[in-house]
Amino acid sequence: MSATVLVVDDEERIRSSLRGILTDEGYTVLDTGSPALAMELVARQTPSLVLLDVWMPELDGIELLRKIKQVRPDLPVVMISGHANIQNAVAATRLGAADFIEKPFSLNGLLAILNRTLSGEAAREPAVAGTSANGVGLGGRVSATAATRPQKTLAQPLVIGGHGLHSGLKSGVILHPAEPDTGIIFSSLADQSEIPARLDYVSETGYNTTLSRGGHSIRTVEHLMSALHGLGVTNAFVKTDDEVPALDGSAIEFCRSLRQAGIVEQAARTAPIRVTKPFTIGQGAESIRVEPADVLTIEYTVDYPAPIGVQTVSFTLDSAASYEREIAPARTFGFVNEFSKMSAMGLARGGRLDNLILVDSEKIVNTTLRFADEFARHKILDLIGDLYLLGRPLVARIIAARTGHSDNLALIRHIAKLQ
């Protein structure tokens, strides 16, 4: 039996268009522009999914969502809007909406959301165990290790709100569970364009890591990617506006939210990338040395003028707990004398006293350090996030000094060439 989709929208042309599209795709379609009738159809016809407009003249779509969830808490509801923004998406998702899409939506984007939403529960059922497509062998000085790991995703959708560090605008992310072998996929609220969190889509590595595709960009992905890497989440859909929120400037709040949503193992497995011969990126004081190892270990040295000075930290990513304890709380930092330069570049507009460590020529201006060597620990946090753009965990020993996002990108490009 085909799934039944209830379309609730006050515009007849939208309902008619969706009715034709979905019927052609094999769905049974009910539609109405009346919130009252929508509640009757939910109770009487028991649809499989509801497509619900945010802006309804008789009753706000968010309030109608609340009413639907009171009657049918397990009924998937996908919100649609002509004026999508992260605030509406966050509000809807917190009330239990399965997803959020903006008008005018593409046919492929709409059908992908419907298929993903309707198959969501089935995707969480135990599947036939197999080897991930990510487990193919690699040549050269990098190889796929036989020690595969279970893939993981979220147990339920997750909403995180905040402000962008560089845009200064209200921002947020909505993370959804994803099927095995999906990887980490970013998409915008506005056009549903998907940007895989992979090396091929990195467009900027100045003061942050930016992903771009088809004219759309998402900035400052590194802290969220670091948390996903540190906690071992391999598959997730991430919806956001133009920038991932900074939160407190570290990855610890992402970790706490991911823990709250729940992280579940999947039947498929993935093989980490193993370095088999040493190599070096860069030279002199600014360099990255990579050596074979049995687990990812990073030794990082920063060397700044006072009050920071020289700091060296060695960290082994042997468990999610060690990452959350030793690396995730380390915050990003900025220098007072750089803010005018960054402002001219359209950056750091969201830099506030509670989302970064601010340093002048003599002291830490705004906070007490969480670690004596917090600056070096944050550099490791960033590197762990950037390394996840390989699409799989890396097994190696990395010795890095005075490097940044552009150097991290050079490292993963080199590793990619060896595959």
C-alpha positions in Angstrom: 0.0 0.0 0.0 1.3 3.5 -0.9 2.1 6.0 1.8 -0.6 8.7 2.4 0.7 12.3 2.5 -1.5 15.1 3.9 -0.7 18.5 2.4 -1.8 21.4 4.5 -1.3 24.8 2.8 -3.7 27.8 2.3 -2.5 28.2 -1.3 -4.5 26.1 -3.8 -1.8 26.3 -6.4 0.7 24.8 -4.0 -1.7 22.0 -3.0 -2.5 21.3 -6.6 1.1 21.2 -7.6 2.0 18.9 -4.8 -1.0 16.7 -5.4 0.1 16.1 -9.0 3.8 15.5 -8.2 3.2 13.2 -5.3 0.4 11.2 -7.1 2.8 10.7 -10.0 5.4 9.3 -7.5 2.9 6.8 -6.2 1.7 8.5 -3.0 -1.9 8.8 -2.0 -2.5 12.5 -1.4 -5.0 14.3 0.9 -4.9 18.1 1.0 -6.6 21.0 2.7 -6.2 24.7 3.4 -8.2 24.5 6.6 -6.4 23.8 9.9 -9.7 22.4 11.4 -10.1 20.0 8.5 -6.4 19.1 8.8 -7.0 18.0 12.4 -10.0 15.9 11.3 -8.0 14.2 8.5 -5.1 13.5 10.9 -7.5 11.7 13.2 -9.8 10.0 10.6 -7.6 9.2 7.7 -4.3 8.5 9.6 -1.9 9.8 7.0 1.7 8.5 6.9 3.2 12.0 6.7 2.0 15.7 6.8 3.4 18.5 4.7 2.5 21.6 6.7 2.9 25.2 5.7 4.4 27.5 8.4 2.3 30.5 7.4 -1.4 29.8 7.7 -4.0 32.6 7.9 -6.4 30.9 10.3 -3.8 29.3 12.6 0.0 29.6 12.7 1.6 26.5 11.3 3.8 26.1 14.3 0.7 26.0 16.5 -1.0 23.5 14.2 2.1 21.4 14.5 1.8 21.5 18.2 -1.8 20.3 18.0 -1.0 17.5 15.6 1.7 16.2 17.8 -0.7 16.2 20.8 -3.0 13.9 18.9 -0.5 11.9 16.9 3.0 12.3 18.5 4.6 9.7 16.1 3.2 11.2 12.9 6.1 12.7 10.8 5.5 16.4 9.9 7.6 18.2 7.4 7.3 22.0 7.6 7.3 24.1 4.4 7.7 27.8 4.2 8.2 30.6 1.7 10.4 32.5 4.2 12.6 29.9 5.8 14.9 30.9 8.5 16.8 29.1 11.3 14.5 30.4 14.0 11.4 28.9 12.4 13.3 25.6 11.7 14.5 25.4 15.3 11.1 26.1 16.7 9.5 23.5 14.5 12.1 20.9 15.1 11.9 21.3 18.9 8.1 20.7 18.6 8.8 17.4 16.8 8.9 18.4 13.1 10.8 15.7 11.1 12.3 18.2 8.6 12.0 21.7 7.1 12.0 22.8 3.5 11.6 26.2 1.8 9.4 27.2 -1.2 10.0 27.0 -4.0 11.4 23.6 -3.4 13.1 21.4 -6.0 11.4 18.1 -6.9 14.4 16.1 -6.1 14.9 17.8 -2.8 11.2 17.3 -1.8 11.2 13.6 -2.7 14.5 13.0 -1.0 13.1 14.5 2.3 9.9 12.4 1.9 11.8 9.2 1.3 14.2 9.9 4.1 11.5 10.7 6.5 9.2 7.9 5.7 12.0 5.4 5.8 13.6 6.9 9.0 12.3 4.3 11.4 13.2 1.4 9.1 16.7 2.8 8.7 17.2 2.4 12.5 16.3 -1.3 12.4 19.2 -3.7 12.5 20.4 -4.2 8.9 22.5 -7.0 7.3 26.0 -6.5 8.5 28.4 -5.6 5.7 31.5 -3.6 4.8 31.1 0.1 4.3 31.7 1.5 0.8 34.2 3.7 2.7 36.2 0.5 3.5 37.9 0.2 0.1 41.6 -0.4 0.0 44.0 2.5 -0.6 47.4 2.4 -2.3 50.7 4.3 -1.8 51.7 5.3 1.8 48.1 5.2 3.1 45.9 2.1 3.4 42.6 0.9 4.7 43.2 -1.0 8.0 41.5 -4.3 8.5 40.4 -3.0 12.0 37.0 -1.7 10.9 34.7 0.2 13.2 30.9 0.3 13.4 29.3 3.3 11.8 27.2 5.5 14.0 24.4 8.1 13.7 22.0 10.0 15.9 19.2 8.3 17.7 16.9 11.3 17.0 17.0 14.8 15.4 18.9 17.4 17.3 18.5 21.2 17.4 21.3 23.6 18.5 20.8 27.4 18.3 23.3 30.2 18.6 25.2 33.0 16.7 27.7 32.8 14.0 31.2 33.8 15.1 32.0 35.5 11.8 28.6 36.6 10.5 27.3 37.7 13.9 23.8 36.6 12.9 21.5 34.2 14.7 22.3 30.8 13.5 21.7 27.2 14.4 22.0 23.6 13.2 19.5 20.8 12.9 21.1 17.4 12.8 19.1 14.3 11.5 20.0 10.6 11.7 21.3 9.2 8.4 21.6 5.8 6.9 24.9 3.9 6.8 27.5 5.1 4.2 25.9 8.5 4.0 28.7 10.4 5.7 28.3 13.9 7.1 26.1 16.0 4.7 25.4 19.7 5.2 22.5 21.4 3.5 20.9 24.9 3.6 17.4 25.6 4.8 16.7 27.8 1.7 17.4 25.6 -1.3 18.1 22.1 0.1 21.5 22.1 -1.7 23.6 19.3 -0.2 27.3 19.8 0.5 29.2 16.7 1.6 31.7 17.4 4.4 34.6 16.3 2.2 37.9 17.8 0.9 36.5 18.4 -2.6 34.1 21.0 -1.2 36.4 23.1 1.0 36.5 26.6 -0.4 38.1 28.6 2.3 40.6 28.0 5.2 41.5 31.5 6.4 40.1 32.0 9.8 37.7 29.1 9.5 36.9 26.1 7.4 34.2 26.8 4.8 32.4 24.3 2.5 30.9 25.4 -0.8 28.9 23.9 -3.7 26.8 25.3 -6.4 27.2 28.9 -5.3 26.2 28.2 -1.7 28.6 28.2 1.3 28.5 27.1 4.9 31.1 28.6 7.2 32.9 27.6 10.4 32.1 23.8 10.2 35.3 22.8 12.1 34.1 22.7 15.7 31.0 20.7 14.9 33.0 18.4 12.6 35.5 17.9 15.5 32.7 16.9 17.9 31.3 14.4 15.3 34.8 13.0 14.8 35.6 12.9 18.5 32.3 11.1 19.3 32.6 8.8 16.3 29.4 9.9 14.5 29.9 8.8 10.9 26.5 9.5 9.3 24.3 12.7 9.8 22.4 15.3 7.8 23.2 18.8 9.1 20.8 21.7 8.1 21.9 25.2 8.8 21.9 28.7 7.4 25.2 30.2 6.2 27.3 29.6 9.3 27.4 26.9 12.1 26.9 28.7 15.5 29.9 29.4 17.6 28.3 28.5 20.9 31.0 29.1 23.6 33.8 28.8 21.0 34.6 25.2 21.7 33.1 21.8 20.9 31.8 20.8 24.3 28.3 22.1 23.8 28.0 20.2 20.5 29.2 17.0 22.4 26.6 17.5 25.2 23.8 18.0 22.7 24.9 14.9 20.7 25.0 12.9 23.9 21.5 14.1 24.8 20.1 13.1 21.4 21.8 9.7 21.6 24.4 8.1 19.4 23.6 4.6 18.0 25.7 2.0 16.3 24.7 0.8 12.8 25.3 -2.5 11.2 27.7 -1.2 8.5 31.3 -0.7 9.3 34.0 1.7 8.1 37.7 1.2 7.8 40.0 4.0 9.1 42.8 5.4 6.9 46.2 4.1 8.1 49.4 5.9 7.3 52.1 3.3 6.4 55.1 5.6 5.8 56.1 8.9 7.3 55.9 12.2 5.5 56.1 16.0 6.2 54.0 18.9 5.1 55.7 22.3 5.2 59.2 23.0 6.6 60.9 24.8 9.4 59.0 26.1 12.3 55.6 25.7 10.5 55.2 22.1 9.6 53.2 18.9 10.1 55.0 15.5 10.4 52.9 12.4 10.0 54.0 8.9 11.0 52.5 5.4 11.3 50.6 4.6 14.5 47.9 2.3 15.9 45.7 5.2 17.0 45.3 8.9 16.1 47.8 10.8 18.3 48.4 14.6 17.8 51.2 16.5 19.3 50.7 20.2 18.8 52.9 23.2 19.6 51.9 26.9 19.5 54.4 29.7 19.7 53.0 33.1 20.3 54.3 36.2 22.1 53.3 36.7 25.7 50.9 36.2 27.3 50.5 32.9 25.4 54.1 31.8 24.8 55.1 28.3 23.8 52.6 25.5 24.6 52.8 21.8 23.6 50.1 19.3 24.1 50.0 15.6 23.1 46.6 14.0 22.8 45.5 10.4 21.8 42.0 10.0 20.5 41.4 6.6 22.1 37.9 7.3 23.3 35.0 9.7 23.1 35.4 10.3 26.8 39.0 11.4 26.5 38.1 13.8 23.6 35.3 15.4 25.7 37.5 15.7 28.7 40.8 16.9 27.2 40.0 18.6 23.9 36.3 19.6 23.4 36.2 22.3 26.1 39.1 24.3 24.6 37.9 27.5 23.1 38.9 29.5 20.0 40.9 32.6 20.6 41.5 36.0 19.0 43.8 38.9 19.3 42.6 42.4 19.9 45.0 43.8 17.3 43.6 41.5 14.6 39.9 42.4 15.0 40.1 45.5 12.7 41.7 43.4 10.0 39.1 40.6 10.3 36.3 43.2 10.4 37.5 44.6 7.0 37.3 41.0 5.7 33.7 40.7 6.9 34.8 38.3 9.7 34.5 38.1 13.5 31.3 40.1 13.6 29.9 37.7 16.1 33.0 37.7 18.3 31.7 38.3 21.8 33.2 38.0 25.3 31.5 34.7 25.9 32.4 32.8 22.7 36.2 33.2 22.4 39.3 33.9 24.4 40.3 37.5 23.7 44.0 38.3 24.1 45.8 41.7 24.0 49.5 42.3 24.3 49.7 41.8 28.0 46.9 39.5 29.3 43.7 37.4 28.7 41.1 40.1 28.5 37.8 38.4 29.1 37.9 35.0 30.8 39.8 32.4 32.9 41.4 29.7 31.0 40.0 26.2 31.2 43.4 24.7 30.7 46.8 26.3 31.2 47.6 25.2 27.6 44.1 25.8 26.2 45.4 27.5 23.0 47.3 24.4 21.9 44.4 22.2 22.8 42.1 24.3 20.6 44.5 23.9 17.7 44.1 20.1 18.2 40.3 20.5 18.3 40.4 22.3 14.9 42.8 19.7 13.4 40.5 16.8 14.5 37.6 18.6 12.8 39.5 19.3 9.6 40.8 15.7 9.4 37.2 14.4 9.3 36.9 16.0 5.8 38.8 12.8 4.7 35.4 11.1 5.1 36.9 8.5 7.5 38.9 8.5 10.7 42.7 8.7 10.3 45.1 6.4 12.2 48.5 8.2 12.5 50.8 10.1 14.7 50.8 13.8 13.8 53.4 16.3 15.1 52.3 19.9 14.2 53.7 23.3 15.0 52.4 26.8 14.3 49.9 25.6 11.7 46.3 26.5 10.9 43.4 25.5 8.7 45.2 26.0 5.4 48.0 23.7 6.6 45.4 21.1 7.8 43.9 21.3 4.3 47.3 20.7 2.7 47.7 17.7 4.9 44.5 16.1 4.0 45.0 16.9 0.3 48.4 15.1 0.5 46.7 12.1 2.2 44.0 12.1 -0.5 46.6 12.0 -3.3 48.1 8.8 -1.7 44.8 6.9 -2.0 
